[in-house]
Each structure stands twice: as C-alpha cells, then as structure tokens.
Amino acid sequence: MLAEGPKSATVRAHAVEALNFQITWAVICLIGGTITCGFGFIVLWIVPLIFALIAGSKANSGEAYQYPASIRLIK
C-alpha cells in the first residue's frame, strides 16, 4: 500500500480492504486463541487464510472483493 497505493486507486482499495481484514482477524485470533486452546486456535487461523486466498484470486483477476467479518478501521 505504501509503494503502489499513491499511484493506483485500485491497488490502494485492495490493500486497505486486506489490511482492515487482517487487523480484525488478528485481534479475533489473539482473543479467541487465549480462550480456546488447541483445535479452536487452528480454526481461527484457517478462516482468514481461506478468505485471503479468495481475495487474492479476485484481485488477480481485477475484481473488487469485500471481506466478510471485517471492521473498517482504515479508509
């Protein structure tokens, strides 16, 4: 986002969406990981990985993608 964001509005939009999603899920994983040990912790890390792969595929094909369960902290 820092390198190509000012040059391309599309890159910035994808980067902001991804950053908001990763921040949201990092907080969820930290809180949920301390509450649920073992299997629950693994599930909490697999869910954002799957959504990140889907978003990467959409971004590669030029489509806009909004992550589910993401709090918009950065605009």
GIZI-V31844 format. One record per residue. BURIAL is + if it has 9 or more other C-alpha atoms within 8 Angstrom, else -. Layout:
BEGIN
((BURIAL) (BURIAL))
END
This chain:
BEGIN
((+) (-) (-) (+) (+) (+) (-) (-) (-) (-) (+) (+) (-) (+) (+) (+) (+) (+) (+) (+) (+) (+) (-) (+) (+) (-) (-) (+) (+) (-) (-) (+) (+) (-) (-) (+) (-) (-) (-) (+) (+) (-) (-) (+) (+) (-) (-) (+) (-) (-) (+) (+) (-) (-) (+) (-) (-) (+) (+) (-) (-) (-) (-) (-) (-) (-) (+) (-) (-) (+) (-) (-) (-) (-) (-))
END
